[in-house]
Amino acid sequence: MLILTTVLTTGALTLTACGSRDEGKGGGDGDKTTVVIGVDAPLTGDLSALGLGIKNSADLAVKTANKEGFVEGVEFKLEATDDQAQPSVGQQNAQKFISNKEVLGVVGPLNSNVSQSMQKPFNDAGLVQVSPANTGTELTQGDGWKTGDRKRPFKTFFRTATTDQVQGDFAAKYLFNKAKVKKVYIIDDQKTYGAGLAASFKDTFTQLGGKVVKTDHINPEDRDFNSVVTKVKNSGAKAVYYGGEYPAAGPLSQQLKDSGAKIPLMGGDGIYSADFIKLNKKAEGDLATSVGKPVELLDSAKTFIENYKKAGYKDAYEAYGGGTYDATWSIIEAVKIAVEENDGKLPEDARAKVLEAMSKVKFDGVTGSVSFDEYGDTTNTMMTAYRVEGKEWKPEFSGAYKPE
């Protein structure tokens, strides 16, 4: 914990020095070269609360860089697309970004299955992609990661969110060791994110000595879960672990409580949203994990929070705000490196040089120290467990966890 505090304090000092002054060489200079940073997220539909938080946080990073004249001779511009949480739409959006030669990096998407449709096109085009939310372990370490055969499938993919492997492990240890729950019923939505998270949770929970009374699946488009609720109620489980997102998790939890089963539902960062509580009148006591430490408790995030409020965004930054700002800033940092290594001018092969620079990116950001390992994964594996109390998510426990 002492090491963490030191890192966060350093992050706060750096962010204050580089990203929060009111004066600066602001944008608007006609001699500046335009660099476009794309952002892809669900801006409409059930998951739009998270998607709009991603868009706004990326927008804030771009505006801050321009206000500060962070990269001499460069004016950043944000281009946002709505993937509707659909892989096919995400793939179309990827092609739009690729065809615009001014785009030197893309932030997003939210969903791991959408990312799977975008990774290869971006890789083929040499266009950097940094997601603040994708947690599917295979996205960076390949399908063989479970057997120890870790191979990076796409050199252009990076993320500021940690993996399902880490998150599922953390959740299992928290539920077993801290919450003292020994019997769980596992449900997932059969999507890339949900199924992967549930599998990781199950592996660690059983290794710890916990009992999984049953595993089950639901259709994430459904809202009537009485059939699975009945099975949970009769199973003797002391908690439900759900791999999926809040649009289905909220109703599932409420129907579980309505049935008389007074047990908590726990999930990952996909349910860590204010909208989970809006959809669930009986959310009290439910649990979630999310990447990083709550930004409200980080000295390094104070400037981000203040500037987000000043900017007047009508939507909250939600679970991925800090990570999105850092994801966007990592692209900005890479552009800065590419420009400085080319005598102060944007190189002709800018995409290739920005990609090359990503391995050199290291800075103190909103969420703490930001850098990437050999797989493109964040080196920050801090996780937090939250509990719903008084109609709000309240942090219960934070720690940096890696599977043993």
Beta strands, then each sheet from edge to edge (+ up, - down):
strand 1: 33-41
strand 2: 74-82
strand 3: 103-107
strand 4: 128-131
strand 5: 157-159
strand 6: 183-188
strand 7: 211-217
strand 8: 239-243
strand 9: 265-267
strand 10: 287-291
strand 11: 363-365
strand 12: 368-370
strand 13: 382-389
strand 14: 392-400
sheet 1: 2+ 1+ 3+ 4+ 5+
sheet 2: 7+ 6+ 8+ 9+ 10+ 13- 14+
sheet 3: 11+ 12-
end
